[in-house]
Amino acid sequence: MYTFSSAFENYISIFDNTEKKSYEYDTIEGELRFVKINSTDIILNSIYVKPELRGRKILEKFFFHVVKFIEQNNLKYFWIVDVISKILYDYLLRFEHDNCKFKLCHKGFFMSYNYYVAST
């Protein structure tokens, strides 16, 4: 079964060959849903951590993994567009790791590498 990190890597590995629709992953840590709307933007539409695993820094470890992966693979457009939880919203506003942070934009939260800011 997938972890958040392995689900993310799986989605990235199939991204170029997928059609425009949503892709859901049921993982040992919870659920992730990605939505493909074009050939450039990697969009995480939903994140759900299982209640019994909350408080174990699962999201922190996942986002650190995403940052490392984005840096290593020179990806430019990673978005989180549907934030339901106030806790997640606040976390994304303060997140910063290895010159990456999330910027709140019109479409959602954009992960900016070296503080590049998207125009939307």
N, C-alpha and C positions, 0 to 999 in steps of 0.2 A: 504494500500500500504506500501511497505517496506521503511525503511530508510537504509542508508549504514550499520549501526550497526546491525539492525535486519536482513538484507540480509546476512551479514557475519555469524551471529549466526545460521540462517537457513541453510546455506551451511555447516557449521561445524556439525550441527545436522544430516545431511543426508550423510556426507562425507564417512563414512565407508561402506555404502550400495549403493554407486553410481558406475557407470562404468566410464572408462577412456574416458572423453570427456570434452567439455566446458559447463559451466553453467552460464547463463546470468541473471542478475537481473536488471529490470527497476524500479528505486526507485523514491521517491519524490525529492531526491537530485541530481539524475543523474543515471549513469549506472555503474555496476560492472560486470566483467566477470572473473570467476574462471575457471581454467583448471586442471583437475585431470590427472596426468601422472603415479602416483603410490599410494601406500597406506599410505605414510608418509608425503609427501610434500604438504602443502596447498599453492597453487599458485594463486595469484591475477594477472591476465594477463592484465586487462584493467580497468582504473578508468576514469570516465568522470563526471565532476561536471557541472550542468546546468549553462549557462552563467549568468543568473539572480541571482544565488546563490553564485557566486564566491566572495571572499573577506569576507565571513562570517565564516571563520575558520572551514568549514565543514570537510576538510581532517584532520585538527589537532584533532578535536573531535573524528573523526572516528579512527584515529591511536591511540589515547589515549585509546579508547575502546578496540581496538585490543590488545594493550599491556596488559591491565588489564585482558582480557579474556585469553590470552596466559599464563600469570602468574598464574591465578587461575586454569587453566586446564592442566598445565604442558605440553603444546604443544611445540615442538622443531623446527619445520620446516615451517616457514611462509616466502614466497617469493613474491616479486613484480618483474615480469620478463619483462614487456613491458612498458617502460616509454616513452611516446611520447613528453610530455611537458618539456621544459627546466626548467620551474618553479617547476614542481613536482620533476624533477631530482635533482635540487639544494636543494629543501626542504628535500628530503630523505637523502641527504648527511649530512645535519646539524641536522636532527631529533634526539632528545634524550629525553627519558621520563622514569622515574622509572627504571633505570639500563638497559634500552633497547635502542638500536639504530639500524639503518640500515647500513649494510656493503655492499659495492659494490663488488660483486664477479663475476666470469665468467658467471654464469647463470642469474644474475640480482641482485636485492637488497634483502639481507637476513636479517630478523629481528633477531638480536642477543640479547638474554636475558642473563643478567649478563655478557655480552660481549663475549659469546661463539661464535666462528667463524666457519662457515661451511668449509669443505675442498674443496668445488667446487667454 
